[in-house]
């Protein structure tokens, strides 16, 4: 029976090993000495849990963690405040120019961020906000193209009869959005929030551009990069920092995976 079960799930087992093996290798490397890391040895000859203590001794990791949490949480909240109403307007309301606005949003998703780097940096520099996290957070108040499109596709799955009934009962559009749409759109909102949170948590380009001059506002991604020098890289410490950086988002996805998967699978299916 065991052999039959293994044969039936052979592809799943192979994929699981393929994805888990790099994480296991990274975890084992984080407990190796500097001279043993990235050698022919895949198992530590002696365990060095002190690598994790050395990380906190060398860099202000709690400060980097706090900055990353502030950036990810604030950007996610601001994105939801702006993108949910915009997606509702595109999905459930009818107004002149709606199709053109949707085309513009889709086109914005295709623009590489490097195209707007120089003008945006000059704008934030003139405002005196470079060296802080504000240039990364404040733009989310104006919406995110991908999040708006994702939420709009999910809101299309909500039957319009619910909104018609709410309007007959005297609900305005804002009240209908808050009382009817938001409770039914929780999976889609959770998926969009997780996408934005993960992006902000792993973002390296933005913090490097705006906060590199002020180490006090560095995020975990910049703290991780600081362990790589020109002439020597201590891969055991880099592996330990990587484990600490990825552990929170893995735990978050583990607890929120049901809502995330449901929100993604229903997106694009018009009910």
Secondary structure as the mmCIF struct_conf table of DSSP 4:
data_model
#
loop_
_struct_conf.conf_type_id
_struct_conf.id
_struct_conf.beg_label_comp_id
_struct_conf.beg_label_asym_id
_struct_conf.beg_label_seq_id
_struct_conf.end_label_comp_id
_struct_conf.end_label_asym_id
_struct_conf.end_label_seq_id
HELX_RH_AL_P HELX_RH_AL_P1 UNK A 2 UNK A 8
TURN_TY1_P TURN_TY1_P1 UNK A 9 UNK A 9
HELX_RH_AL_P HELX_RH_AL_P2 UNK A 10 UNK A 29
TURN_TY1_P TURN_TY1_P2 UNK A 30 UNK A 31
BEND BEND1 UNK A 32 UNK A 32
TURN_TY1_P TURN_TY1_P3 UNK A 34 UNK A 38
BEND BEND2 UNK A 39 UNK A 40
BEND BEND3 UNK A 43 UNK A 43
BEND BEND4 UNK A 45 UNK A 46
TURN_TY1_P TURN_TY1_P4 UNK A 49 UNK A 49
HELX_RH_AL_P HELX_RH_AL_P3 UNK A 50 UNK A 58
BEND BEND5 UNK A 59 UNK A 59
HELX_RH_AL_P HELX_RH_AL_P4 UNK A 61 UNK A 92
TURN_TY1_P TURN_TY1_P5 UNK A 96 UNK A 97
HELX_RH_AL_P HELX_RH_AL_P5 UNK A 98 UNK A 109
TURN_TY1_P TURN_TY1_P6 UNK A 110 UNK A 110
BEND BEND6 UNK A 111 UNK A 111
HELX_RH_3T_P HELX_RH_3T_P1 UNK A 113 UNK A 116
HELX_RH_AL_P HELX_RH_AL_P6 UNK A 117 UNK A 126
TURN_TY1_P TURN_TY1_P7 UNK A 127 UNK A 128
TURN_TY1_P TURN_TY1_P8 UNK A 130 UNK A 131
BEND BEND7 UNK A 132 UNK A 133
HELX_RH_AL_P HELX_RH_AL_P7 UNK A 134 UNK A 137
HELX_RH_3T_P HELX_RH_3T_P2 UNK A 138 UNK A 142
HELX_RH_AL_P HELX_RH_AL_P8 UNK A 145 UNK A 155
TURN_TY1_P TURN_TY1_P9 UNK A 156 UNK A 157
BEND BEND8 UNK A 158 UNK A 158
HELX_RH_AL_P HELX_RH_AL_P9 UNK A 160 UNK A 168
TURN_TY1_P TURN_TY1_P10 UNK A 169 UNK A 170
HELX_RH_AL_P HELX_RH_AL_P10 UNK A 173 UNK A 176
HELX_RH_PI_P HELX_RH_PI_P1 UNK A 177 UNK A 181
HELX_RH_AL_P HELX_RH_AL_P11 UNK A 182 UNK A 184
TURN_TY1_P TURN_TY1_P11 UNK A 185 UNK A 185
HELX_RH_AL_P HELX_RH_AL_P12 UNK A 186 UNK A 202
HELX_RH_AL_P HELX_RH_AL_P13 UNK A 205 UNK A 211
TURN_TY1_P TURN_TY1_P12 UNK A 212 UNK A 213
HELX_RH_3T_P HELX_RH_3T_P3 UNK A 215 UNK A 217
HELX_RH_AL_P HELX_RH_AL_P14 UNK A 220 UNK A 225
TURN_TY1_P TURN_TY1_P13 UNK A 226 UNK A 227
STRN STRN1 UNK A 228 UNK A 228
BEND BEND9 UNK A 230 UNK A 231
STRN STRN2 UNK A 233 UNK A 233
HELX_RH_AL_P HELX_RH_AL_P15 UNK A 235 UNK A 266
TURN_TY1_P TURN_TY1_P14 UNK A 267 UNK A 268
#
